[in-house]
Amino acid sequence: MDILQLLYEGFLSAITVENIFAAALGALLGTVVGILPGLGASATIAIMIPVAFTLPSDSGLIMMIAVYYGAMYGASTTAILLKMPGAPSTVVSTLDGYPLAQQGKAGPAISITAIGSFYGSIISLLGVMFLTVPLSTFALRFGPVEYTAVMIFALLMAATLIGNSVLKGLFSIGLGVAFSLIGTDLQTGVSRFTLGIDHLLSGIDMIVVIIGIFGIGEVFYYLVTQRRGGKSGKRLALKGSLIPTKSDFKESIPPFFRGSIIGFVSGLLPGSGSTIASFLSYSTEKRLSKTPERFGKGAMQGLASVDTANNASVGGALVPMFSLGIPGSGTTAVLLGALMMYGVSPGPSFITSEADLFWTIVASAFIANVVLIILNLPLIPLFVKVLDIPTKYLMPIVLVIAVTGCYTLNGSFTDVWLVFLFGIIGFFMRVGGLSPAIFVLAIVLGEDFERYFRQALITERGDFTAFVTSPISLILLLVAVIVVSFDIFKTVKQKK
């Protein structure tokens, strides 16, 4: 049967009053969860599973998918307004989103984020429709060697394109990877760098790191420098319309397209996900831009590429889940569990044996994204009202949100102490010209890098040449080394 006909039948099954209500509830809940750091899409979906089981299977799945997309969008809002990302994938959103807010362009920035998120989601869902089977076959070609190369590629590209110094970027990577080693060695079971603190045996929670580095770090920076608003605590002025200008739209269209492709492909690779997607998309736009010096200072195309890639990676992560039964992210792992509780087992035969359900889910994802943008665009004026609060009052609010978000993670005061520790680290990194964004990326990818690297050495029996005999790995490593070498050479030449 024709794909469009199958999609049409999926819409017939999905468009009911109950399903529209489920999509609206999920989108709103997901946005709120994304804005408030600490819970996250995975935990929210897990909490909502008992509620979902009281609904028909299609309504329950629609609600959970809407939560997923809503959380991805909501996490960017606080990244733009308060420089406090709601998730690791929105760390890059702070680089240009927060400067835009400081320039009085918070409304256009959030609007571009909403539109880019919608565009990326729709493009990636088209990819799910037409490319699920062939792309899942391609993804199977990636083993531990190739995944290790992907991690190295992402880290080195970030080091060259975020911040002012490649060497400082590489130092930030090394520092982040070192922190990612804290916890229990998964192969030997031996604790590492825990200082005798039992809470650290499972490692450091990423939300604690993100809130500390960006949220608490910003509070400390304000207290020391009085940079934002000064002693008088002036408000950040909102300039012009809350709607993006024609120029904003024009310069955002190419990043929308490229971010969608990069995000979708990144989402295909299990474990890669939206964090790598956002960094690679941002790196690509900075490389292609005629004005790369604007990036990090309020470049709308940089923000557009990041949030488009974030949501496009959601569709990419659904491909291996549906076709192989392999979740592409932590959130799709929860969705996979929910599907199995409904008595459905995604895998190679899922699309043919459960065609009705598959196309209903795809149609539901389209509906969820339409509902999401309809709900959130009118809320932008409400979001930007945050900037009407004088800085001297806003900073205590940020502090309360940060501490509360950390404590609710595990109900542990150790997390509260850790968030202040990372706040101090974030402050000194900012003062010293190091990149907090690269530091966080290195912690996020550090554990995966170690796991894939050790798996590669085990499967290849300690043969390091496997990293250059694999064509995919060789290409990624060569590109990364060439780019880093070129940037170091350029830096040395400029100093002369």
C-alpha positions as CSV (number, residue, x, y, z in Angstrom):
1,M,0.0,0.0,0.0
2,D,1.2,3.5,-0.8
3,I,2.9,5.3,2.1
4,L,0.7,8.4,1.9
5,Q,-2.4,6.1,2.0
6,L,-1.0,4.4,5.1
7,L,-0.3,7.8,6.7
8,Y,-3.9,9.0,5.8
9,E,-5.3,5.9,7.6
10,G,-3.0,6.7,10.5
11,F,-4.5,10.2,10.7
12,L,-8.0,8.7,10.6
13,S,-7.2,6.6,13.6
14,A,-5.4,9.4,15.4
15,I,-7.7,12.4,15.0
16,T,-10.3,12.0,17.7
17,V,-11.3,14.3,20.6
18,E,-9.5,12.1,23.1
19,N,-6.3,12.0,21.1
20,I,-6.2,15.8,20.5
21,F,-6.7,16.3,24.3
22,A,-3.9,13.8,25.0
23,A,-1.6,15.7,22.6
24,A,-2.4,19.0,24.2
25,L,-1.9,17.7,27.7
26,G,1.3,16.0,26.8
27,A,2.7,19.1,24.9
28,L,1.9,21.4,27.8
29,L,3.2,19.1,30.4
30,G,6.4,18.4,28.4
31,T,7.0,22.1,27.9
32,V,6.7,22.8,31.7
33,V,9.0,19.9,32.5
34,G,11.5,21.1,30.0
35,I,11.5,24.6,31.4
36,L,12.0,23.4,35.0
37,P,15.4,21.5,35.1
38,G,15.7,18.4,37.1
39,L,13.0,16.0,35.9
40,G,13.4,15.5,32.2
41,A,11.4,13.8,29.4
42,S,12.4,10.3,30.4
43,A,11.3,10.5,34.0
44,T,8.1,12.4,33.1
45,I,7.1,9.7,30.5
46,A,7.9,7.0,33.0
47,I,5.7,8.7,35.6
48,M,2.9,9.2,33.1
49,I,2.8,5.5,32.1
50,P,0.3,4.5,34.7
51,V,-1.9,7.4,33.6
52,A,-1.4,6.4,29.9
53,F,-2.7,2.9,30.7
54,T,-6.0,4.3,31.7
55,L,-6.4,5.6,28.1
56,P,-6.7,3.7,24.8
57,S,-3.3,2.7,23.5
58,D,-3.2,5.3,20.7
59,S,-4.1,8.1,23.2
60,G,-1.5,7.0,25.7
61,L,1.2,6.9,23.1
62,I,0.2,10.3,21.7
63,M,0.5,11.8,25.1
64,M,3.9,10.3,25.8
65,I,5.3,11.4,22.4
66,A,3.9,14.9,22.9
67,V,5.7,15.0,26.3
68,Y,8.9,14.0,24.5
69,Y,8.7,16.8,21.9
70,G,7.4,19.4,24.5
71,A,10.3,18.7,26.8
72,M,12.8,19.2,24.0
73,Y,11.3,22.6,23.2
74,G,10.8,23.7,26.8
75,A,14.4,23.0,27.7
76,S,15.5,25.7,25.3
77,T,13.4,28.4,26.9
78,T,15.3,28.7,30.2
79,A,18.6,28.3,28.2
80,I,17.7,31.5,26.3
81,L,16.2,33.5,29.2
82,L,18.3,32.5,32.2
83,K,21.3,30.7,30.6
84,M,20.2,27.6,32.5
85,P,19.7,24.7,30.1
86,G,16.9,22.2,30.9
87,A,18.7,19.3,29.3
88,P,22.3,18.5,28.0
89,S,21.1,18.9,24.4
90,T,20.2,22.6,25.0
91,V,23.6,23.6,26.4
92,V,24.5,25.0,23.0
93,S,21.3,27.1,22.9
94,T,22.8,29.2,25.6
95,L,25.7,30.3,23.4
96,D,23.6,32.5,21.2
97,G,20.2,32.4,22.8
98,Y,21.3,34.1,26.0
99,P,23.2,36.9,24.3
100,L,20.1,37.5,22.1
101,A,18.0,37.8,25.3
102,Q,20.5,40.3,26.7
103,Q,20.1,42.3,23.5
104,G,16.4,42.5,24.0
105,K,15.6,39.9,21.4
106,A,14.3,37.1,23.7
107,G,10.9,37.0,21.9
108,P,12.3,36.5,18.4
109,A,14.8,34.0,19.8
110,I,12.1,31.9,21.4
111,S,9.9,32.2,18.3
112,I,12.8,30.9,16.1
113,T,13.3,28.1,18.5
114,A,9.7,27.1,18.4
115,I,9.6,27.3,14.5
116,G,12.9,25.5,14.2
117,S,11.8,22.7,16.6
118,F,8.6,22.3,14.6
119,Y,10.4,22.2,11.3
120,G,13.0,19.8,12.5
121,S,10.3,17.5,13.9
122,I,8.3,17.4,10.7
123,I,11.4,16.8,8.5
124,S,12.5,14.0,10.7
125,L,9.1,12.4,10.7
126,L,9.2,12.4,6.9
127,G,12.5,10.5,7.3
128,V,10.8,8.0,9.7
129,M,8.1,7.5,7.0
130,F,10.2,7.0,4.0
131,L,13.7,5.9,5.3
132,T,13.1,3.7,8.4
133,V,14.0,0.4,6.8
134,P,17.1,1.4,4.7
135,L,18.5,3.8,7.4
136,S,18.2,1.2,10.2
137,T,20.2,-1.2,8.0
138,F,23.0,1.5,7.6
139,A,23.0,2.2,11.4
140,L,23.8,-1.5,12.0
141,R,27.2,-0.9,10.3
142,F,28.3,1.1,13.4
143,G,30.1,-0.9,15.9
144,P,32.3,0.1,18.9
145,V,35.1,1.3,16.7
146,E,32.8,3.6,14.6
147,Y,31.1,4.9,17.7
148,T,34.4,5.7,19.3
149,A,35.3,7.7,16.2
150,V,32.0,9.5,16.4
151,M,32.7,10.6,20.0
152,I,36.2,11.8,19.2
153,F,34.9,13.6,16.1
154,A,32.2,15.4,18.0
155,L,34.5,16.4,20.9
156,L,37.3,17.7,18.6
157,M,34.9,19.6,16.4
158,A,33.4,21.3,19.4
159,A,36.9,22.3,20.6
160,T,37.6,24.1,17.4
161,L,34.3,25.9,17.0
162,I,33.2,26.9,20.5
163,G,35.3,29.5,22.4
164,N,38.2,31.6,21.3
165,S,41.1,29.1,21.7
166,V,41.5,25.5,20.4
167,L,44.0,24.7,23.2
168,K,41.5,26.0,25.8
169,G,38.8,23.9,24.1
170,L,41.0,20.8,24.3
171,F,41.7,21.5,28.0
172,S,38.0,21.8,28.7
173,I,37.5,18.4,27.0
174,G,40.2,16.8,29.1
175,L,38.7,18.3,32.3
176,G,35.2,17.1,31.3
177,V,36.3,13.6,30.4
178,A,38.2,13.4,33.8
179,F,35.0,14.2,35.7
180,S,33.1,11.6,33.6
181,L,35.4,8.9,35.1
182,I,34.0,9.5,38.6
183,G,31.9,6.5,39.7
184,T,32.1,2.8,39.4
185,D,34.2,1.1,36.7
186,L,31.5,-0.9,34.8
187,Q,33.9,-3.7,33.9
188,T,35.8,-4.2,37.2
189,G,33.3,-2.9,39.6
190,V,35.9,-0.8,41.3
191,S,35.1,2.7,42.5
192,R,37.0,5.6,40.9
193,F,37.7,9.1,42.3
194,T,34.6,9.0,44.7
195,L,36.6,10.2,47.7
196,G,34.7,7.7,49.8
197,I,31.3,9.3,49.1
198,D,28.8,6.6,48.4
199,H,26.5,8.9,46.5
200,L,29.2,9.3,43.8
201,L,29.4,5.5,43.1
202,S,26.9,5.9,40.3
203,G,28.7,9.0,38.9
204,I,27.7,12.6,38.8
205,D,24.1,13.4,37.6
206,M,24.3,15.5,34.4
207,I,21.5,17.7,35.5
208,V,23.5,18.7,38.6
209,V,26.5,19.5,36.4
210,I,24.4,21.6,33.9
211,I,22.5,23.5,36.6
212,G,25.7,24.2,38.5
213,I,27.9,25.2,35.6
214,F,25.3,27.5,34.0
215,G,22.7,28.4,36.6
216,I,24.7,28.7,39.8
217,G,27.8,29.8,37.9
218,E,25.8,32.7,36.4
219,V,24.6,33.7,39.9
220,F,28.2,33.8,41.2
221,Y,29.4,35.7,38.2
222,Y,26.6,38.3,38.8
223,L,27.5,38.6,42.5
224,V,31.2,39.2,41.7
225,T,31.0,41.4,38.7
226,Q,27.5,43.0,39.0
227,R,27.6,42.8,35.2
228,R,23.9,42.1,34.6
229,G,21.9,45.2,35.6
230,G,24.6,46.6,37.9
231,K,23.9,47.8,41.4
232,S,20.6,49.3,40.4
233,G,19.3,46.0,39.2
234,K,17.9,47.4,36.0
235,R,15.7,45.3,33.8
236,L,16.9,43.9,30.5
237,A,15.1,46.0,27.9
238,L,13.0,44.3,25.2
239,K,13.6,45.9,21.9
240,G,11.2,45.9,19.0
241,S,8.6,43.2,18.3
242,L,8.4,39.8,19.8
243,I,8.0,38.4,16.3
244,P,11.2,37.6,14.3
245,T,12.0,40.0,11.5
246,K,12.2,39.0,7.8
247,S,16.0,39.1,8.2
248,D,15.8,36.6,11.1
249,F,13.7,34.3,9.0
250,K,15.9,34.6,6.0
251,E,19.1,33.7,7.8
252,S,17.4,30.9,9.7
253,I,16.0,29.0,6.7
254,P,19.3,27.3,5.6
255,P,20.1,26.3,9.2
256,F,16.6,24.9,9.6
257,F,17.3,22.6,6.7
258,R,20.8,21.6,7.6
259,G,19.9,21.2,11.3
260,S,17.1,18.8,10.4
261,I,19.4,16.6,8.3
262,I,22.2,16.6,10.9
263,G,19.7,16.0,13.8
264,F,17.9,13.2,12.1
265,V,21.1,11.3,11.1
266,S,22.6,11.8,14.6
267,G,19.4,10.4,16.2
268,L,19.8,7.2,14.1
269,L,22.9,6.2,16.0
270,P,21.9,4.7,19.4
271,G,23.6,6.7,22.2
272,S,24.5,9.6,20.0
273,G,21.3,11.5,20.3
274,S,20.4,15.2,20.5
275,T,23.5,16.3,22.4
276,I,25.9,15.4,19.6
277,A,23.3,16.6,17.0
278,S,23.2,20.1,18.6
279,F,27.0,20.5,18.7
280,L,27.5,19.2,15.2
281,S,24.8,21.4,13.8
282,Y,26.2,24.4,15.5
283,S,29.7,23.6,14.3
284,T,28.5,23.2,10.7
285,E,26.7,26.6,10.7
286,K,29.7,28.4,12.1
287,R,32.0,26.8,9.5
288,L,29.6,27.8,6.7
289,S,28.8,31.3,8.0
290,K,30.2,34.4,6.3
291,T,30.2,36.0,9.7
292,P,31.5,33.4,12.1
293,E,32.6,36.1,14.6
294,R,28.9,36.6,15.4
295,F,28.5,33.1,16.8
296,G,28.5,33.2,20.6
297,K,27.5,36.8,20.6
298,G,23.9,36.5,19.4
299,A,23.8,34.8,16.0
300,M,20.2,33.9,15.1
301,Q,21.3,31.2,12.6
302,G,23.3,29.5,15.3
303,L,20.3,29.2,17.6
304,A,18.1,28.1,14.7
305,S,20.4,25.3,13.8
306,V,20.7,24.0,17.4
307,D,17.1,23.7,18.3
308,T,16.1,22.3,14.9
309,A,18.7,19.6,15.2
310,N,17.5,18.8,18.8
311,N,14.0,18.0,17.7
312,A,15.0,16.4,14.5
313,S,17.1,13.9,16.5
314,V,13.8,12.7,18.2
315,G,12.5,11.4,14.9
316,G,15.9,9.8,14.1
317,A,15.9,8.0,17.5
318,L,12.5,6.5,16.7
319,V,13.9,4.7,13.6
320,P,16.1,2.1,15.4
321,M,13.4,1.7,18.0
322,F,10.7,0.8,15.5
323,S,12.8,-1.2,13.0
324,L,15.4,-2.9,15.3
325,G,13.9,-2.7,18.8
326,I,17.0,-0.6,19.8
327,P,16.2,2.6,21.6
328,G,18.2,5.6,20.1
329,S,18.1,7.6,23.3
330,G,17.1,7.3,27.0
331,T,13.7,8.6,26.3
332,T,13.0,6.2,23.5
333,A,14.1,3.4,25.8
334,V,11.2,4.4,28.1
335,L,8.9,4.6,25.1
336,L,10.0,1.1,24.1
337,G,9.2,-0.2,27.5
338,A,5.7,1.4,27.3
339,L,5.1,-0.2,23.9
340,M,6.1,-3.6,25.3
341,M,3.7,-3.1,28.2
342,Y,1.0,-2.6,25.6
343,G,1.9,-6.0,24.3
344,V,3.8,-4.7,21.2
345,S,7.4,-5.6,20.5
346,P,9.2,-3.3,18.0
347,G,11.7,-5.0,15.7
348,P,12.3,-5.9,12.1
349,S,8.7,-7.2,11.6
350,F,7.0,-4.4,13.5
351,I,6.2,-2.1,10.6
352,T,4.5,-4.9,8.7
353,S,2.9,-6.9,11.5
354,E,1.7,-3.7,13.4
355,A,1.3,-1.4,10.5
356,D,-1.9,0.2,11.9
357,L,-0.2,1.1,15.2
358,F,3.0,2.3,13.5
359,W,1.2,4.7,11.2
360,T,-1.1,5.9,14.0
361,I,2.0,6.7,16.1
362,V,3.6,8.6,13.1
363,A,0.4,10.5,12.5
364,S,0.2,11.2,16.3
365,A,3.7,12.7,16.3
366,F,2.6,15.1,13.5
367,I,-0.5,16.0,15.6
368,A,1.6,16.5,18.7
369,N,4.0,18.9,17.0
370,V,1.1,21.0,15.5
371,V,-0.6,21.2,18.9
372,L,2.8,22.1,20.5
373,I,3.5,25.1,18.2
374,I,-0.2,26.3,18.5
375,L,0.1,26.2,22.3
376,N,3.5,27.7,22.7
377,L,3.7,30.6,20.2
378,P,1.0,32.5,22.0
379,L,2.8,31.9,25.3
380,I,6.0,33.6,24.2
381,P,5.0,37.1,25.6
382,L,4.4,35.3,28.9
383,F,7.8,33.7,28.8
384,V,9.7,36.9,28.1
385,K,8.0,38.6,31.0
386,V,10.8,36.9,33.0
387,L,13.1,39.6,31.7
388,D,10.9,42.3,33.3
389,I,12.1,41.1,36.7
390,P,15.1,43.2,37.9
391,T,18.3,41.1,38.0
392,K,18.8,41.5,41.7
393,Y,15.5,39.7,42.2
394,L,15.9,37.3,39.3
395,M,19.1,35.8,40.5
396,P,17.7,34.6,43.9
397,I,14.8,33.0,41.8
398,V,17.4,31.2,39.6
399,L,19.2,30.0,42.8
400,V,16.0,28.6,44.3
401,I,15.0,26.9,41.0
402,A,18.5,25.4,40.7
403,V,18.7,24.1,44.2
404,T,15.2,22.7,44.2
405,G,15.7,21.0,40.9
406,C,18.9,19.3,42.1
407,Y,17.4,18.2,45.4
408,T,14.4,16.6,43.7
409,L,16.6,14.5,41.5
410,N,17.5,12.0,44.3
411,G,16.4,13.7,47.5
412,S,20.0,14.1,48.4
413,F,21.8,17.1,49.9
414,T,25.0,15.7,48.3
415,D,23.6,16.9,44.9
416,V,23.0,20.3,46.4
417,W,26.7,20.5,47.6
418,L,27.8,19.3,44.1
419,V,25.7,21.9,42.3
420,F,27.5,24.7,44.2
421,L,30.8,23.0,43.5
422,F,30.1,23.0,39.8
423,G,28.8,26.6,40.1
424,I,32.3,27.6,41.4
425,I,33.9,25.7,38.5
426,G,31.6,27.4,36.0
427,F,32.5,30.8,37.4
428,F,36.2,30.2,37.2
429,M,35.9,28.7,33.7
430,R,34.1,31.8,32.5
431,V,36.6,34.1,34.1
432,G,39.5,32.1,32.7
433,G,38.1,32.0,29.2
434,L,37.4,28.3,29.1
435,S,34.3,26.9,27.5
436,P,31.6,25.6,30.0
437,A,29.7,24.2,27.0
438,I,32.6,22.0,25.9
439,F,33.2,20.9,29.5
440,V,29.6,19.7,29.8
441,L,29.7,18.0,26.4
442,A,32.8,16.1,27.5
443,I,31.2,14.9,30.6
444,V,28.1,13.8,28.7
445,L,30.1,11.9,26.1
446,G,32.9,10.8,28.3
447,E,31.2,7.7,29.7
448,D,30.0,6.6,26.3
449,F,33.5,7.3,24.8
450,E,35.1,5.1,27.5
451,R,32.6,2.3,27.1
452,Y,32.9,2.2,23.3
453,F,36.7,2.6,23.3
454,R,37.1,-0.4,25.7
455,Q,34.5,-2.5,23.8
456,A,36.5,-1.7,20.6
457,L,39.7,-2.9,22.1
458,I,38.1,-6.0,23.5
459,T,36.4,-7.0,20.2
460,E,39.6,-6.1,18.2
461,R,41.8,-7.9,20.7
462,G,43.8,-4.8,21.5
463,D,44.5,-3.9,17.9
464,F,44.6,-0.1,17.7
465,T,44.8,-0.3,13.9
466,A,41.1,-1.1,13.8
467,F,40.4,2.6,14.2
468,V,42.1,3.3,10.8
469,T,41.1,0.2,8.9
470,S,37.4,0.9,9.4
471,P,36.5,3.3,6.5
472,I,33.9,5.2,8.6
473,S,36.2,5.6,11.5
474,L,39.1,6.6,9.3
475,I,37.1,9.3,7.6
476,L,35.8,10.8,10.9
477,L,39.2,10.8,12.5
478,L,41.0,12.3,9.5
479,V,38.5,15.1,9.3
480,A,38.8,15.8,13.0
481,V,42.6,15.8,13.0
482,I,42.8,18.0,9.9
483,V,40.3,20.6,11.3
484,V,42.1,20.7,14.7
485,S,45.6,21.0,13.0
486,F,44.4,23.8,10.7
487,D,42.9,25.8,13.6
488,I,46.1,25.3,15.8
489,F,48.2,26.4,12.8
490,K,46.0,29.4,12.2
491,T,46.2,30.4,15.9
492,V,50.0,30.1,15.9
493,K,50.3,32.1,12.7
494,Q,48.1,34.9,14.1
495,K,50.2,35.2,17.2
496,K,53.3,35.7,15.1
